[in-house]
Amino acid sequence: MRSVELLIVGAGPFGLAMAAQAQADGVDYLVVGKPMDFWRTNMPAGMFLRSACDWHLDPVGIHTIEAFLATRHQRPADVEPLSLEFYLDYACWFQEQKGLVIEPVLVERLDRIDGKFQAQMENGETIGVANVVLALGFGNFAHIPENLAALLPPGRYAHSKDLVDFAPLAGKRILIVGGRQSAFESAALLREAGAAHVHLCYRHPTPRFESSDWGRANRIVAGLADNPNWFRDLSDAEKDDINHWFWTEGRLKLEPWLWPRINQPNVTLWPQSQLADGQEQADGALQIRLESGASFLVDQVLFATGYEVEMGRVPLLARGNLLAELATSNGSPRLDEHLQTNIPGLFVTSIPAVQDFGLFFGFTISARLSAQLMGRGIQGRLANRRTTTTEYTG
Ligand SMILES: Cc1cc2nc3c(=O)[nH]c(=O)nc-3n(C[C@H](O)[C@H](O)[C@H](O)COP(=O)(O)OP(=O)(O)OC[C@H]3O[C@@H](n4cnc5c(N)ncnc54)[C@H](O)[C@@H]3O)c2cc1C
């Protein structure tokens, strides 16, 4: 059986940043997973990012987005807002420059046997490992409210992560349920792909089309590197206040460049509305009724209703023997200041860390911080192990 000191599961922004940190620390690591697969497969082509060049991936600050731009004789103003394609190119360049060790294979199940982890890979290989980082992102946590799904015939709706190719929807009428950036951006892209009409329905007022100011978030995340317990030690009221502020910047604002793409005769906004019914007609169309009584016909419903963490839904954990032992609250793992769970050597980052570290962990702003914090925890564990081994063999 092959064995490594650190297995990083997931090769998205958080996994790649962790790999760069491990490499800088001289840790024997392996990353498994298809690089940037969620961004390639579950985000719509043509999407623009909300984040800018400063949210790069390198915890040691060398292979930044600005360094990438320098190779192309460009400046941030030439490329912002960043397109999805640009960000994927940057991530590819980052992997190459760092020479990261990535195997594009999925982990089927993860177990702990006699205090050591065993990762069963989809290709049949088993890897023995002392430390595991789960950097699995959003993919397992797509959320469609059950009460809304129950109103529609099966097969007539999809979550926004599963419907990203809009070309087949040319000429179709679409209802998007959800009123945040991803809902509005999908509406713009659907219309541009030739959709006949796009309806957006959401419970709240229409967010403002205004640039977000991430300055405070950048300062908080930088501070967490030196004081990782800062957020965790706040009172619930103080945490709510910070999360509310971040929510206001991130969710109650829409990028201003979306407005002219949305303000079109074949896009209808239904603010402060809730889906009430969706009945299939004889010709196959869906007759949509909103709680306000408004009614219209569509061909497809798209739920841009976000993500909800529930560790029990992570397949590699559900198939293995760790779930019963894993301490969670509200579905998220309980983490220490190194993002380590109560199971020694098992680290979890990205959106499952939001509960303990703040909403910042739902964005790539935290990828470098996460790598630095976990890097310290892993270094500490390896140093302990080496000391123990030396003492034992000596
Ligand atoms: C529509 C949308 C737009 C967004 N826009 C922005 C933005 O503009 N700026 C920003 O900062 N953030 C944005 N985000 C948030 C961003 O996507 C996340 O912060 C980021 O992707 C998290 O990175 P990650 O590495 O944890 O996860 P991911 O990028 O999701 O990567 C996780 C990887 O793990 C892999 N994986 C899963 N299971 C296994 C397994 N069993 N074995 C091996 N590999 C596995 C997956 O294939 C995936 O590639 C957006 C999110 C969405 C949904």
The ligand as an SDF file (V2000), in Angstrom:
LIG
                    3D

 53 58  0  0  0  0  0  0  0  0999 V2000
  -21.7970   30.1630   -8.9720 C   0  0  0  0  0  0  0  0  0  0  0  0
  -20.6720   30.4320   -8.0050 C   0  0  0  0  0  0  0  0  0  0  0  0
  -19.8600   31.5410   -8.1830 C   0  0  0  0  0  0  0  0  0  0  0  0
  -18.8070   31.8050   -7.2950 C   0  0  0  0  0  0  0  0  0  0  0  0
  -18.0350   32.9090   -7.4990 N   0  0  0  0  0  0  0  0  0  0  0  0
  -17.0010   33.1620   -6.6660 C   0  0  0  0  0  0  0  0  0  0  0  0
  -16.1480   34.2870   -6.8670 C   0  0  0  0  0  0  0  0  0  0  0  0
  -16.3400   35.0740   -7.7740 O   0  0  0  0  0  0  0  0  0  0  0  0
  -15.1100   34.4670   -6.0130 N   0  0  0  0  0  0  0  0  0  0  0  0
  -14.8590   33.6140   -4.9740 C   0  0  0  0  0  0  0  0  0  0  0  0
  -13.9080   33.8170   -4.2410 O   0  0  0  0  0  0  0  0  0  0  0  0
  -15.6700   32.5430   -4.7460 N   0  0  0  0  0  0  0  0  0  0  0  0
  -16.7160   32.3040   -5.5680 C   0  0  0  0  0  0  0  0  0  0  0  0
  -17.5200   31.2290   -5.3480 N   0  0  0  0  0  0  0  0  0  0  0  0
  -17.2230   30.3610   -4.1970 C   0  0  0  0  0  0  0  0  0  0  0  0
  -16.1330   29.3860   -4.6250 C   0  0  0  0  0  0  0  0  0  0  0  0
  -16.6590   28.5470   -5.6060 O   0  0  0  0  0  0  0  0  0  0  0  0
  -15.6350   28.5610   -3.4490 C   0  0  0  0  0  0  0  0  0  0  0  0
  -15.1700   29.4270   -2.4390 O   0  0  0  0  0  0  0  0  0  0  0  0
  -14.4670   27.6770   -3.8630 C   0  0  0  0  0  0  0  0  0  0  0  0
  -14.7490   26.9460   -5.0320 O   0  0  0  0  0  0  0  0  0  0  0  0
  -14.1580   26.7080   -2.7690 C   0  0  0  0  0  0  0  0  0  0  0  0
  -12.9800   26.0540   -3.1480 O   0  0  0  0  0  0  0  0  0  0  0  0
  -12.6980   24.5410   -2.7620 P   0  0  0  0  0  0  0  0  0  0  0  0
  -11.3420   24.2320   -3.2400 O   0  0  0  0  0  0  0  0  0  0  0  0
  -12.9910   24.3400   -1.3410 O   0  0  0  0  0  0  0  0  0  0  0  0
  -13.8260   23.7280   -3.5240 O   0  0  0  0  0  0  0  0  0  0  0  0
  -14.1240   23.4360   -5.0490 P   0  0  0  0  0  0  0  0  0  0  0  0
  -13.6560   24.5240   -5.9170 O   0  0  0  0  0  0  0  0  0  0  0  0
  -15.5580   23.0690   -5.1040 O   0  0  0  0  0  0  0  0  0  0  0  0
  -13.2320   22.1870   -5.3170 O   0  0  0  0  0  0  0  0  0  0  0  0
  -13.4540   20.9700   -4.6240 C   0  0  0  0  0  0  0  0  0  0  0  0
  -12.9700   19.8800   -5.4780 C   0  0  0  0  0  0  0  0  0  0  0  0
  -13.0160   18.6590   -4.7440 O   0  0  0  0  0  0  0  0  0  0  0  0
  -13.2960   17.6360   -5.6430 C   0  0  0  0  0  0  0  0  0  0  0  0
  -13.8120   16.4580   -4.9560 N   0  0  0  0  0  0  0  0  0  0  0  0
  -15.0260   16.2900   -4.3960 C   0  0  0  0  0  0  0  0  0  0  0  0
  -15.1370   15.0440   -3.8880 N   0  0  0  0  0  0  0  0  0  0  0  0
  -13.9640   14.4330   -4.1360 C   0  0  0  0  0  0  0  0  0  0  0  0
  -13.4630   13.1300   -3.8720 C   0  0  0  0  0  0  0  0  0  0  0  0
  -14.2150   12.2070   -3.2600 N   0  0  0  0  0  0  0  0  0  0  0  0
  -12.2190   12.8090   -4.2650 N   0  0  0  0  0  0  0  0  0  0  0  0
  -11.4380   13.7430   -4.8890 C   0  0  0  0  0  0  0  0  0  0  0  0
  -11.8670   14.9930   -5.1780 N   0  0  0  0  0  0  0  0  0  0  0  0
  -13.1190   15.3250   -4.7970 C   0  0  0  0  0  0  0  0  0  0  0  0
  -14.3360   18.2470   -6.5630 C   0  0  0  0  0  0  0  0  0  0  0  0
  -14.3320   17.5530   -7.7960 O   0  0  0  0  0  0  0  0  0  0  0  0
  -13.8560   19.6790   -6.7040 C   0  0  0  0  0  0  0  0  0  0  0  0
  -13.1020   19.8770   -7.8570 O   0  0  0  0  0  0  0  0  0  0  0  0
  -18.5870   30.9480   -6.2100 C   0  0  0  0  0  0  0  0  0  0  0  0
  -19.4020   29.8180   -6.0170 C   0  0  0  0  0  0  0  0  0  0  0  0
  -20.4390   29.5680   -6.9050 C   0  0  0  0  0  0  0  0  0  0  0  0
  -21.3130   28.3650   -6.6660 C   0  0  0  0  0  0  0  0  0  0  0  0
  1  2  1  0
  2  3  1  0
  2 52  2  0
  3  4  2  0
  4  5  1  0
  4 50  1  0
  5  6  2  0
  6  7  1  0
  6 13  1  0
  7  8  2  0
  7  9  1  0
  9 10  1  0
 10 11  2  0
 10 12  1  0
 12 13  2  0
 13 14  1  0
 14 15  1  0
 14 50  1  0
 15 16  1  0
 16 17  1  0
 16 18  1  0
 18 19  1  0
 18 20  1  0
 20 21  1  0
 20 22  1  0
 22 23  1  0
 23 24  1  0
 24 25  2  0
 24 26  1  0
 24 27  1  0
 27 28  1  0
 28 29  2  0
 28 30  1  0
 28 31  1  0
 31 32  1  0
 32 33  1  0
 33 34  1  0
 33 48  1  0
 34 35  1  0
 35 36  1  0
 35 46  1  0
 36 37  1  0
 36 45  1  0
 37 38  2  0
 38 39  1  0
 39 40  1  0
 39 45  2  0
 40 41  1  0
 40 42  2  0
 42 43  1  0
 43 44  2  0
 44 45  1  0
 46 47  1  0
 46 48  1  0
 48 49  1  0
 50 51  2  0
 51 52  1  0
 52 53  1  0
M  END
$$$$
